[in-house]
Amino acid sequence: MRSHFHRTAAAAGALAAVALMVTAPQALAAGPRDVTADVLADRDVTLSGDTVVTVPAGTTTYDGVFRGEGTLTVRGGGTLILTKDSDFTLPESRQRQSVRTPGGNHPYVTTTRPDPPAITVERGATLQYGNGGTTGLIGHFPYNTPAFRLNQDNIRVDGTLRLSLKSAYNLGTVSGSGLVTQPRFLWGTWDLTSGPFSGVVDNGTQANAGRPEYATALPNMRKVLNQGTWTVDTPLGQTVTQRMDFYQREYGSDINVQSRPGGKVVLTGQYSWSNQGGDTDPSLSDPALNWTPAAKNVNKRGTNIKGANVQWGDGTTSRIFMPGTAETVYINLLAARSRSRLTFDYNGPVTLGAPIGGGRFHDTLSAPGAGDIVIKGTRGNDVTFAAVQYYDGSTTVEKGAVLRLGSGKPGGDGGLYTGGGLYKVVNNGSLVLDNTAKPLTLPRISGSGSLTQAGRATTTLTGGAVTYTGTTTVRKGTLALRGGATLAHSRGIRLTSSAARLDPGTAGLRIVSSLTGKGTVKGAVTNDGVVAGGLTVLGGYTQSAKGELVLGAAPLKVTGPVRLAGVLDFSAVGTAPARRITLLNNKGTSKIKGAFKGLKEGTRLKLADTTYRITYRGGDGNDVVLTAVSATASPGVRSAATPKAAAAAPHAAGEVAEGLGWWPYILALGLLGGLVVPPTVRRRSRRPRGGRHAAH
């Protein structure tokens, strides 16, 4: 039996042990396991938690594999090359991502709440998958995804990940801000799914940034150095938007775009040449170099739109996706499952300097393009085609947008391919024709928008399908009408400068709306609407009973026969008209036939405070002239409408007073004589108070 002393001592010892446990600092949690030695010795590694490899300077080739559960972090200053496939997973407690496959008969994969990275490449380190063969990938593939294998092992790249594989592969969700690079000419295919990666991708061979089986969202990706083929596709009815800039450093790269029915691809960045910045930060020293051929065509880039619905821009930028000319870029609009469609959606001026064709790669003009073009009605969207296009399809200019054919500068002439059966222009915005040398010929123009001839080169509208209803403006050069084309549907015609020419051909020009300005019509004019003075008509001028001639600052000049009817409008005469006003300067030799309504030869009318007489035999004998007459010469002329009254009723010809003869003057003199007879004479003429009727 133990003594009381022994029991007391034992109790005291136990209390001391408890106190020591309470007061002693707790042991630190174990850090990640370092397997550098195993990797350097080519030993297989079984993960049982967080694991790190510190790669020494230079290149380390690892012929072992990683397996188990945990994470792998690669750090250090060297390159680690994996030659065999490795398969491990995150601990189950860290797995959270949900993978679904909606779409019914057209399934596609969606991933929500992605797992944290299973692999991390720290800044300064390089991890290389493969060594030019088909193995060397880290991945776990538990999902039965259609057409591709979705990798569960997500990866974070803050250093460099090099993909030296000839096989098809997926990296799961990629994050980080480093560089993912793929050597050229390996012909491996990277199925690039969505992720928050904000670094740079150097695509040396092939990357699928979207497929019918998945939509790729890369909202933070900074740049793509495209030295191979970057392919974008969409699932049925899905939209894929890619906002990064693309660069090319070597000849032979392209961007292929495809989409399924109801799908759409939106590209908001720019595809440019790169001559600086290396792989990690490609850039161009001078944007003008995109428009100038470089040695060995190293700056020639291309895009092939294959039966896809593609949009350049999203209404928030004015940097065109493909800057360059036919010598530096190519654009192919192709039909696959359906015809293609390309929409321009910018918020400022952009210039397309290359033709859109339908050939094979660089040989873009070997066949017409098979698709349609839309200029979206975004505020400020002003697109110039500074090259002649070669697509067989419609061109739609939405309300509020501008399409310019030609830049107005030498070498920047544009145009549309009109030889195909699907050509047409639907203009609900503004169509501006601004070539300097190359003539334009445009049939089949409809819509509610305006058309402006602004360049020195002649534009010819042809055929009976020119039906647009907006205003027609000629600022410079010649707008010609041939083959039955008219401007009968246009709400108004303006020739805004003396350099403006409108050539209606032998058919002449019939005005049913209005014709204004100070340019020249090279042909006969029939006025069933409104024509303003100041124009020159190189031909005859016929004004019908429905027509109206508006007095302007300068006369209407006509070189051919003149036949007049209808209204003469004085509302623009002003408050101090000249003493002599030429309304129509007839440069021809024939006499004027007819007269304006209510204004036959010699009719007097009052403008402001001046009375005029109209003649159709003025000037050199056949001009229409108003000449002021003295106030005493016609004191009985009724006052004509003032300009203010005429403005209130702009189609009124003004009040007129015709010759009244001499009887008003005789009557006035008789009345005046009665007033000046002396009173005595009036008294003598009174009858005496007496006489036969005095008694009454």
C-alpha positions in Angstrom: 0.0 0.0 0.0 1.2 3.4 -1.0 1.6 5.9 1.9 -0.2 9.2 2.1 3.1 10.9 1.1 3.3 8.9 -2.1 -0.3 9.7 -3.0 0.2 13.4 -2.4 3.4 13.4 -4.5 1.7 11.7 -7.3 -1.1 14.2 -7.3 1.3 17.1 -7.3 3.2 15.6 -10.2 0.0 15.2 -12.2 -1.0 18.8 -11.6 2.4 20.0 -12.7 2.1 18.0 -15.9 -1.3 19.6 -16.6 0.1 23.0 -16.0 3.0 22.4 -18.3 0.6 21.3 -21.1 -1.5 24.5 -20.6 1.3 27.0 -20.5 3.7 25.5 -23.0 3.5 27.0 -26.6 1.7 24.7 -29.1 3.9 23.1 -31.8 3.7 24.8 -35.2 1.7 23.1 -38.0 3.8 21.2 -40.4 4.6 23.0 -43.7 4.3 21.7 -47.2 6.3 18.6 -47.9 9.5 19.3 -50.0 10.0 16.5 -52.5 12.9 18.2 -54.4 15.3 15.4 -53.6 12.9 12.8 -54.9 12.3 14.7 -58.1 16.0 15.1 -58.7 16.5 11.4 -58.1 13.7 10.5 -60.6 11.7 8.8 -57.8 7.9 8.6 -58.1 6.1 10.8 -55.6 2.9 10.0 -53.7 1.2 13.2 -52.5 -0.4 13.2 -49.1 -1.0 17.0 -48.8 0.6 20.2 -50.0 3.9 19.4 -51.8 6.6 21.6 -53.2 9.4 21.2 -55.7 12.2 23.7 -55.7 13.7 23.6 -59.2 17.4 24.5 -59.4 18.7 26.7 -62.1 18.9 25.1 -65.5 16.7 22.3 -66.8 15.6 19.3 -64.7 14.0 16.4 -66.6 11.8 14.3 -64.4 10.9 10.7 -65.6 8.9 9.9 -62.5 5.2 10.5 -61.8 3.1 12.3 -59.2 0.1 10.4 -57.7 -2.0 10.5 -54.5 -4.0 13.4 -53.0 -2.7 16.9 -52.4 -1.3 19.9 -54.3 1.9 20.5 -56.1 3.8 23.8 -56.2 6.8 24.3 -58.5 9.1 27.1 -57.5 12.7 28.1 -57.9 14.6 29.6 -60.9 14.9 26.6 -63.3 12.7 24.5 -65.6 11.1 21.2 -64.6 10.2 18.9 -67.5 7.7 16.1 -67.0 8.0 13.2 -69.5 5.3 11.0 -68.1 1.6 11.6 -67.4 0.8 12.2 -63.7 -2.5 11.7 -62.0 -3.4 13.0 -58.6 -6.4 14.9 -57.0 -7.0 17.5 -54.4 -8.0 16.2 -51.0 -11.8 15.5 -51.1 -12.3 18.2 -48.4 -11.1 20.9 -50.9 -13.2 19.7 -53.9 -16.2 21.9 -54.6 -16.6 22.5 -58.3 -19.7 21.5 -60.1 -19.6 20.2 -63.7 -22.9 19.9 -65.6 -23.7 19.0 -69.2 -26.9 20.7 -70.3 -28.0 21.1 -74.0 -30.0 17.9 -74.5 -29.1 16.5 -78.0 -26.4 19.2 -78.2 -24.6 18.9 -74.9 -22.1 21.3 -73.7 -20.1 21.5 -70.4 -20.4 24.2 -67.8 -18.3 24.5 -64.6 -19.3 26.5 -61.6 -17.4 27.1 -58.3 -14.0 25.8 -59.7 -11.8 23.9 -57.3 -8.7 25.8 -56.0 -5.5 25.0 -58.0 -4.1 21.6 -57.7 -0.9 22.8 -59.4 0.8 26.1 -58.9 3.8 27.5 -60.9 5.3 30.3 -58.9 6.9 33.4 -60.5 10.4 32.7 -61.8 9.8 29.0 -62.2 9.0 27.0 -65.4 7.0 23.8 -65.6 7.0 22.0 -68.9 4.5 19.4 -69.8 6.0 16.9 -72.2 9.2 16.9 -74.2 7.8 17.0 -77.7 5.8 13.8 -77.5 2.3 12.8 -76.3 2.9 12.3 -72.6 3.9 14.6 -69.7 0.6 16.0 -68.6 -0.7 16.3 -65.1 -4.4 15.6 -65.0 -7.3 13.7 -63.5 -10.4 13.1 -65.7 -13.4 11.9 -63.7 -16.0 13.6 -65.9 -17.7 12.0 -68.8 -17.6 15.1 -70.9 -18.5 15.0 -74.6 -15.8 15.2 -77.3 -13.0 16.3 -75.0 -11.7 15.4 -71.5 -12.2 18.1 -68.8 -9.3 18.1 -66.4 -10.1 18.2 -62.7 -6.6 19.4 -61.8 -6.9 23.1 -62.1 -3.6 25.1 -62.4 -2.3 28.5 -61.3 0.5 30.0 -63.5 2.4 32.9 -62.2 5.6 31.8 -63.7 5.8 29.9 -67.0 3.9 26.8 -68.2 5.3 25.3 -71.4 3.1 22.9 -73.3 5.4 20.6 -75.3 2.8 18.0 -76.3 1.6 16.7 -79.6 -1.6 15.3 -78.2 -5.0 17.0 -77.4 -5.2 18.2 -73.8 -7.1 20.3 -71.3 -5.7 22.1 -68.3 -8.9 22.6 -66.4 -9.4 26.1 -65.0 -6.3 28.2 -65.5 -5.6 31.2 -63.1 -2.6 33.4 -62.4 -0.8 36.1 -64.3 2.1 34.4 -65.9 2.9 32.9 -69.3 1.4 29.8 -70.9 3.4 29.0 -74.0 3.2 26.3 -76.7 6.2 25.7 -79.0 5.6 26.0 -82.7 5.1 23.1 -85.2 4.2 20.5 -82.6 0.5 20.4 -83.7 -0.8 19.6 -80.3 -4.2 21.0 -79.5 -5.1 22.8 -76.3 -8.8 22.7 -75.4 -8.8 26.0 -73.5 -11.8 26.3 -71.1 -12.9 29.2 -69.1 -10.8 30.7 -66.3 -9.7 33.9 -64.6 -6.1 33.8 -66.1 -4.8 37.3 -66.5 -1.5 36.7 -68.1 -0.3 36.0 -71.7 -0.8 33.0 -73.9 1.9 32.2 -76.6 0.0 29.9 -79.0 2.6 28.2 -81.1 0.3 25.6 -82.8 -3.3 25.2 -82.0 -5.7 26.4 -79.3 -9.4 25.8 -79.2 -10.8 28.7 -77.2 -14.4 27.4 -77.4 -16.0 24.5 -79.0 -19.5 23.2 -79.6 -19.0 21.3 -76.3 -18.0 24.3 -74.2 -18.1 28.1 -74.2 -14.8 29.7 -73.2 -14.9 32.9 -71.1 -11.5 34.5 -70.6 -12.4 38.0 -69.2 -9.1 38.8 -67.7 -6.6 37.5 -70.3 -4.2 40.2 -71.2 -2.7 39.2 -74.6 -2.4 36.3 -77.0 0.8 35.9 -79.0 -0.7 33.9 -81.9 2.0 32.0 -83.8 -0.3 29.2 -85.0 -4.1 28.9 -85.2 -6.5 30.3 -82.5 -9.9 28.7 -83.0 -13.1 30.1 -81.4 -16.4 28.1 -81.6 -19.6 28.1 -79.5 -22.2 25.7 -78.3 -25.7 26.0 -79.8 -27.2 29.4 -78.9 -24.3 30.6 -76.8 -22.2 33.8 -77.1 -18.5 33.7 -76.6 -16.8 37.1 -75.9 -13.0 37.5 -76.0 -11.6 40.9 -75.1 -7.8 40.4 -75.2 -5.5 41.7 -77.9 -3.9 39.3 -80.3 -0.4 39.6 -81.7 1.6 37.9 -84.5 5.3 37.7 -84.7 5.9 35.2 -87.5 4.2 34.6 -90.9 1.4 32.1 -91.1 -0.9 32.6 -88.1 -4.6 33.0 -88.2 -7.8 33.2 -86.1 -10.5 30.8 -87.2 -14.0 31.6 -85.9 -17.0 29.2 -86.0 -20.4 29.2 -84.3 -23.4 26.9 -84.0 -26.9 28.1 -84.9 -27.9 30.9 -82.5 -24.3 31.3 -81.4 -22.2 34.4 -81.6 -18.5 35.3 -81.2 -17.6 38.8 -80.0 -14.0 40.0 -80.4 -13.4 43.4 -78.8 -9.5 43.6 -79.0 -7.2 44.0 -81.9 -5.1 41.6 -83.9 -1.7 43.3 -84.5 1.8 42.6 -85.5 4.4 42.5 -82.7 8.0 43.6 -83.0 8.9 44.0 -79.4 8.2 42.7 -75.9 9.1 39.0 -76.5 6.8 36.3 -75.4 5.7 37.8 -72.1 4.6 41.2 -73.3 4.2 41.4 -77.1 3.5 44.8 -78.6 4.1 47.0 -81.6 6.4 50.0 -81.6 4.3 52.0 -84.1 0.6 51.2 -85.0 1.4 52.4 -88.6 3.5 49.3 -89.1 0.3 47.2 -89.3 -0.4 49.0 -92.5 3.0 48.6 -94.1 4.3 45.2 -95.5 7.3 43.9 -93.5 10.2 41.8 -94.8 9.1 38.2 -95.6 5.5 39.1 -94.8 6.1 38.5 -91.1 3.3 40.9 -90.3 0.6 39.3 -92.4 -2.2 38.1 -90.2 -5.6 36.6 -91.2 -9.0 35.5 -90.0 -11.3 32.8 -91.4 -14.9 33.2 -90.5 -16.5 29.8 -91.2 -20.2 29.9 -91.2 -20.2 32.0 -88.0 -21.9 35.0 -86.6 -19.0 37.3 -85.6 -19.0 40.8 -84.1 -16.0 43.0 -84.0 -16.2 45.5 -81.1 -18.9 45.8 -78.5 -19.8 49.5 -78.8 -17.2 50.6 -76.3 -14.1 50.8 -78.4 -12.9 52.3 -81.7 -9.9 50.0 -82.3 -10.7 47.8 -85.4 -10.0 44.1 -84.9 -7.9 43.7 -88.1 -5.9 46.8 -88.8 -4.0 46.7 -92.1 -4.2 46.5 -95.9 -4.5 43.6 -98.4 -0.7 43.3 -98.1 -0.7 42.8 -94.3 -4.1 41.1 -93.5 -6.6 38.8 -95.0 -10.3 38.2 -94.1 -12.2 35.3 -95.4 -16.0 35.1 -95.1 -17.0 31.5 -95.7 -20.1 29.3 -95.7 -20.0 26.1 -93.6 -23.2 25.0 -92.0 -24.6 28.4 -93.0 -23.5 31.7 -94.5 -21.3 33.9 -92.3 -22.2 37.3 -90.8 -19.8 40.0 -89.7 -21.0 42.9 -87.6 -19.0 46.1 -86.9 -19.9 47.6 -83.5 -17.6 50.5 -82.6 -18.2 53.9 -80.9 -15.9 55.9 -83.1 -14.3 56.0 -86.6 -12.6 52.8 -87.8 -11.1 51.9 -91.2 -11.1 48.5 -92.9 -8.2 48.7 -95.2 -8.4 45.1 -96.6 -10.9 43.3 -98.8 -13.2 40.7 -97.3 -13.1 37.7 -99.7 -13.8 34.0 -99.6 -10.6 32.3 -100.7 -8.3 30.0 -98.9 -6.1 31.6 -96.3 -3.9 34.2 -97.9 -5.5 33.8 -101.3 -8.5 35.6 -100.1 -9.6 37.0 -103.5 -9.7 33.6 -105.3 -13.4 33.4 -104.5 -16.1 35.8 -103.3 -17.0 35.8 -99.6 -20.2 34.0 -98.6 -21.8 36.2 -96.0 -23.4 39.5 -95.0 -22.0 42.6 -93.3 -23.8 44.7 -90.7 -22.8 48.2 -89.5 -24.5 48.3 -86.1 -26.4 51.4 -85.1 -24.3 52.2 -82.1 -23.8 56.0 -81.5 -20.5 57.1 -83.2 -20.1 53.9 -85.2 -18.5 55.2 -88.4 -16.9 52.5 -90.6 -14.8 53.2 -93.7 -14.2 50.5 -96.3 -10.9 51.8 -97.8 -10.6 48.7 -100.1 -12.9 47.2 -102.7 -14.8 44.4 -101.0 -15.3 40.9 -102.5 -18.1 39.3 -100.6 -21.4 38.2 -102.2 -24.0 39.3 -99.7 -26.0 42.1 -98.2 -24.6 45.2 -96.5 -26.8 46.7 -93.8 -26.2 50.1 -92.3 -28.4 50.4 -89.2 -30.0 53.6 -88.1 -27.4 56.0 -86.5 -24.4 54.3 -88.1 -22.2 55.5 -91.0 -20.6 53.4 -93.8 -18.1 55.2 -96.0 -17.0 53.6 -99.3 -13.6 55.2 -99.7 -11.5 57.2 -97.3 -11.3 60.4 -99.4 -7.5 59.9 -99.5 -5.3 58.7 -102.4 -5.0 54.9 -102.2 -8.0 54.6 -100.0 -10.7 54.0 -102.5 -13.4 51.4 -101.5 -16.3 49.6 -103.0 -18.7 46.6 -102.9 -18.8 43.5 -105.0 -22.0 43.9 -107.0 -21.7 40.9 -109.4 -23.2 38.3 -107.1 -26.8 37.4 -106.8 -27.0 38.1 -103.1 -25.7 41.7 -103.3 -27.8 44.5 -101.9 -27.5 47.5 -99.6 -30.0 48.1 -96.9 -29.2 51.6 -95.7 -31.1 52.9 -92.7 -28.2 55.1 -91.5 -25.8 57.1 -93.7 -24.0 55.9 -96.8 -21.0 58.1 -97.8 -19.3 57.6 -101.2 -15.8 59.1 -101.0 -13.5 57.7 -103.6 -10.8 59.9 -105.1 -10.0 57.9 -108.3 -11.9 54.7 -108.7 -15.5 55.1 -110.0 -18.2 53.3 -108.0 -21.3 51.6 -109.5 -24.0 50.6 -107.0 -27.4 49.0 -107.8 -30.1 47.8 -105.3 -30.0 50.4 -102.5 -33.0 50.4 -100.2 -33.8 51.7 -96.7 -34.6 54.9 -94.9 -31.1 56.3 -94.7 -29.2 59.1 -96.5 -26.7 58.9 -99.4 -23.9 61.4 -99.8 -21.5 61.7 -102.8 -18.4 63.2 -101.3 -15.4 62.1 -103.4 -14.0 63.3 -106.7 -14.6 60.0 -108.4 -18.0 59.4 -110.0 -20.6 57.2 -108.4 -23.2 55.7 -110.7 -26.5 54.4 -109.3 -28.1 51.8 -111.6 -31.3 50.0 -112.0 -34.8 50.3 -110.8 -34.1 49.0 -107.3 -32.6 52.2 -106.0 -35.4 53.0 -103.6 -33.8 54.5 -100.5 -35.9 57.3 -99.0 -33.4 59.4 -97.2 -31.8 62.7 -98.4 -29.4 62.6 -101.3 -26.5 65.0 -101.0 -23.7 65.7 -103.5 -20.8 67.6 -102.0 -18.2 66.9 -104.6 -17.8 65.0 -107.8 -20.6 63.5 -109.8 -23.5 61.3 -108.8 -24.9 59.7 -112.0 -28.2 57.8 -112.6 -28.3 55.1 -115.2 -30.3 52.1 -116.3 -33.6 53.3 -114.9 -32.3 54.5 -111.6 -34.1 57.6 -110.2 -34.2 59.6 -107.0 -37.9 59.6 -106.9 -38.0 58.0 -103.4 -35.4 60.3 -101.9 -36.9 62.9 -99.6 -34.7 65.6 -100.9 -31.7 66.3 -103.2 -29.0 68.8 -102.1 -26.0 69.9 -104.3 -24.1 71.7 -101.6 -21.2 73.2 -103.5 -20.3 74.5 -107.0 -18.2 71.3 -107.4 -21.3 69.1 -107.0 -22.7 67.4 -110.1 -25.8 65.3 -110.6 -26.0 63.5 -113.9 -29.4 62.0 -114.6 -28.5 61.0 -118.2 -30.8 61.2 -121.1 -33.8 60.4 -119.0 -33.5 63.7 -117.2 -34.3 64.3 -113.5 -37.8 64.5 -112.2 -38.2 66.3 -108.9 -41.0 65.1 -106.7 -39.5 66.3 -103.4 -36.9 69.1 -103.5 -33.8 70.1 -105.3 -31.6 72.7 -103.5 -28.0 74.0 -103.4 -25.6 75.6 -105.8 -24.3 72.7 -107.9 -25.1 71.5 -111.4 -27.6 69.1 -112.9 -26.2 67.7 -116.1 -29.5 67.1 -117.9 -33.1 68.2 -118.1 -35.1 68.8 -115.0 -38.8 68.4 -114.6 -40.1 70.0 -111.4 -43.1 68.5 -109.8 -41.8 69.4 -106.4 -39.7 72.3 -105.1 -36.5 73.7 -106.8 -34.5 76.5 -105.3 -32.6 79.1 -107.1 -28.8 79.0 -107.2 -28.6 75.8 -109.2 -27.4 75.3 -112.8 -29.3 73.0 -115.2 -27.4 72.0 -118.2 -30.5 71.1 -120.2 -34.2 72.1 -120.2 -36.3 73.1 -117.2 -40.0 72.3 -117.1 -42.0 73.3 -114.1 -45.4 71.7 -113.9 -48.5 73.0 -112.2 -47.5 71.0 -109.1 -44.0 72.5 -109.1 -42.6 75.4 -107.2 -39.5 77.6 -107.7 -38.1 79.2 -104.6 -36.4 82.6 -105.1 -32.8 82.3 -103.8 -29.7 84.4 -103.4 -28.7 83.5 -107.0 -30.9 82.8 -110.0 -31.7 79.4 -111.4 -29.5 79.0 -114.5 -30.8 77.0 -117.4 -29.2 76.2 -120.8 -32.1 74.5 -122.5 -35.8 75.2 -123.2 -37.8 76.6 -120.3 -41.5 75.9 -119.8 -43.1 77.4 -116.7 -46.2 76.8 -114.6 -46.8 76.4 -110.9 -45.8 78.6 -108.0 -43.0 81.2 -107.6 -42.1 81.5 -103.9 -40.7 84.8 -102.6 -40.4 83.8 -98.9 -36.6 83.9 -98.9 -36.3 87.4 -100.5 -35.4 89.2 -97.3 -36.3 92.7 -96.1 -34.2 94.8 -98.5 -34.3 93.2 -101.9 -32.4 94.6 -104.9 -34.0 96.9 -107.4 -33.5 94.3 -110.1 -33.8 90.6 -109.4 -33.1 87.8 -111.9 -35.1 84.7 -111.0 -34.2 82.5 -113.9 -31.2 83.1 -116.2 -32.0 81.4 -119.4 -28.7 80.7 -121.2 -30.5 79.2 -124.2 -31.8 81.0 -127.2 -35.5 80.0 -127.2 -38.2 82.1 -125.6 -39.7 81.0 -122.3 -43.0 79.3 -122.6 -45.7 79.6 -120.0 -45.7 81.7 -116.8 -45.9 81.2 -113.0 -49.3 80.9 -111.5 -50.9 84.4 -111.3 -47.8 86.1 -112.7 -48.3 86.7 -116.4 -46.1 89.1 -118.2 -46.0 92.6 -116.7 -47.7 91.7 -113.5 -46.8 93.9 -110.6 -46.1 92.7 -107.1 -44.8 94.1 -103.9 -41.8 92.6 -102.0 -41.0 94.2 -98.6 -41.6 97.9 -99.4 -40.8 97.8 -103.1 -43.1 97.2 -106.0 -41.8 95.1 -108.9 -42.9 94.2 -112.4 -42.2 90.7 -113.7 -41.1 90.0 -117.2 -40.2 86.8 -119.0 -38.3 88.8 -121.6 -35.6 90.3 -119.3 -31.9 90.2 -119.5 -30.8 89.1 -122.9 -34.4 88.7 -123.9 -35.5 85.4 -122.3 -34.7 85.7 -118.6 -37.3 85.9 -115.8 -36.6 89.3 -114.1 -38.3 91.4 -111.4 -37.7 95.1 -111.9 -38.6 97.8 -109.3 -41.0 100.5 -110.5 -41.2 104.1 -109.1 -43.9 104.7 -106.5 -45.5 107.6 -108.6 -45.7 105.5 -111.7 -48.4 103.2 -110.3 -50.0 104.9 -107.3 -53.0 102.5 -107.4 -51.1 99.2 -107.2 -52.3 97.1 -104.3 -49.7 96.1 -101.7 -48.3 92.6 -102.2 -47.7 90.2 -99.3 -44.6 91.1 -97.2 -41.8 88.5 -96.8 -43.2 87.8 -93.3 -46.6 87.0 -94.6 -45.0 84.9 -97.4 -43.0 83.0 -94.8 -46.2 82.2 -93.0 -47.6 80.7 -96.2 -44.4 79.6 -98.0 -46.2 78.3 -101.1 -48.1 81.6 -101.8 -46.9 83.5 -104.8 -47.7 86.9 -103.1 -50.4 89.4 -103.9 -50.3 90.9 -107.4 -51.9 94.1 -109.0 -52.6 94.1 -112.7 -53.0 97.4 -114.8 -56.3 99.1 -113.8 -56.5 101.6 -116.6 -57.0 105.4 -116.3 -60.5 105.6 -114.8 -59.4 105.6 -111.2 -57.4 108.8 -111.8 -60.4 110.5 -113.6 -62.6 109.6 -110.7 -60.1 111.0 -108.2 -59.8 114.3 -110.1 -63.6 114.7 -110.2 -63.8 114.2 -106.4 -61.0 116.6 -105.8 -62.7 119.2 -108.0 -65.9 118.9 -106.0 -63.9 119.7 -102.8 -62.3 122.9 -104.1 -65.5 124.7 -105.5 -65.9 128.1 -103.7 -68.8 128.3 -101.1 -70.4 131.2 -103.0 -70.7 129.1 -106.0 -72.3 126.4 -104.0 -74.8 129.0 -102.5 -75.7 130.4 -106.0 -76.5 127.0 -107.1 -79.0 126.4 -104.4 -82.7 126.6 -105.3 -84.6 129.7 -104.1 -86.8 129.3 -101.0 -89.9 130.4 -102.9 -91.4 128.7 -105.9 -93.8 126.0 -106.6 -92.8 123.8 -103.7 -92.4 126.6 -101.1 -95.7 126.0 -99.5 -94.7 122.4 -98.7 
